[in-house]
Amino acid sequence: MSSHASHDHSHDHHDDARGFVAAVELASNERGLRLTPLRREVLELVAAAGKPVKAYDLLDRLREKHGNAAPPTVYRALDFLLENGFIHKLESINAYVSCHHPAESHQVPFLICDKCQCAQEVCDERVAELIEAQAKAFGFRPQAQTLEVHGICKNCRES
């Protein structure tokens, strides 16, 4: 199998939310970033959701614990996590998912089920490389890129 092998990472069940948070803490420390208690809590909620989660759902969960969480605080925490590559935002459904490789900056395509809203991260750098090469050929310099492919997942098709 080549080094370009495609890895299948489902966001359906985040088996190891604790391990993910630990990996983000490590990456934050290595990069000199401050993972505040609120940022950490938002990160834990995104990881524990197991599928794309909307900002207002995160706000509701925070309010269950703290009662006074304000939308700007949640959005600031999400922005920090996004900017540092710890989570991804799926623009087409306006929801957030944890990143499978929080230590490295990368662009990945997502397969999003229109029925159950699960999102599958497709970890195959050939896709990003191809888009990058095409952009370069057009003299275009991409700033950010999240490819979102909509359809129906295997579980929903079989049920």
N, C-alpha and C positions, 0 to 999 in steps of 0.2 A: 504494500500500500504506500502511495507517495506521501510526501509531507503536506500535500495539498488536500489530504483526505477531508471529507465532509463529516462534521460531527453533528449529531442530532441532540439538541438540548431542549427539552420540553419545559415550558413555564407552567405546565399543568399542575405539577406537584413539586414544589420547591422542597426537595428532600432535606436539605441542610441549610435552613435559614440561619441558624446559629453560626455555622461555618462560613457562610457568606458574609455575615456581619463582621466576623473576626478577620476575614480577608480584606474587607474594606477598612477596618481599623488599622491593620498592618500597612496597607497601601497609603492611608492618610498619614500615619506616622512617618513612613519613608519619604513622603513628599512634603512633610512639614505642614500638613493641612489640619485644621481644627474640626474634629468630628464632635460637635457639641451634643449634649444630652438630647436636645430636640431633633437634631439632624439624625442622630443614631436611632431615635424612636421612630421617626418617619421611615428611615431605611428598613428597620425591623418590620414595620407594618406593610411596606411594599413587598418585602421578601416573604412574609407570612401569608400574604394574600393568595399566592400560588397562581394567580392569573392577573392580567392587567387591571389596575385599580385606579379609579378616578380621584382627583384631588379632594372633592367634597366628601367622598367616602373616608379618606384618610382624616379629614377634618372631624367628621362624626366620631371616628374611633378615638381620636385624640381628646375630644370633648368628653367622651365617656370617662376618661381618666382624669383630665385636668379641668374640665368644665368651662375654661375661658380661652381656649385656643382660638386665635383669630386667623382668617384666611391668609393675610400677608405673611404670617410666620410660617405657615405650611408651604406657601409658594416659595419663600426664600430658602427653606430647607430643600425643597425639590430642585430649585435652581442650582444650589450648591452640589447636590448629588448628580445632577445632569451634567453640569460643567466639568465635573471631575470623572465622568464616565462610569459612575457606580450604578446608575440606573439608565434606562432608555425611555423616551417618550414616544408613544405611538400616536402620531398626530391625527390619523384618520379616525381614531376612536377616542381621542383625547384622554389617554390613560397611560399609566406608568408601569414598567416592569423592571425587576432587578436584572443586572447584567451578569452573565456567566463568567466573565473574565474581568473583574473589577480592577485588576492590577495593570491591565494594558488598555491603551486607547485603541478602539477599533470600531469599524462600521459593519453592521450585520443586517442581513435581511430578516424579516419576520413573516411568518405565515400566520394569518389571523383568521380564526373561524368566525364566520358571521352568525352562527347559531349559538354557540356556547361562549364566545368571546375569548377562548384560550389563545395564547400566542406562543408560537414555537420559534426559537432563535435558531437560525441556520448558520452554524459556524463553519464557513468555507471561505477562506480569504480570496479564492479565485473570483468570486462575485464582485467583491469590493475592488479587486485589482482590475477587472474588466471595465467596471464603471469609471474608475480612475483613468485608465488608458483611453477610453472613449472621450472623456472630458478633455484630457490633454490634447487629443487629436483635434478637437474643436477649439483649442486655445482657451478652454474654460478651466477655472481653478475652483473646485468645489470647497465650500466651507464646512458643510455638514451634510450628512446623507443617511437617511434611514429608509430602506426600501421596505414597503409594506404590501404584502400580497394577500388579498382577501379570497376566501373560499369556504369550503366546508371540511372540517377535520375528519379523520378516519372514524373516531368514536361516534360523531353525529351522523355520518353516512351509514354506519352499521346499525344504529339504533332505530 
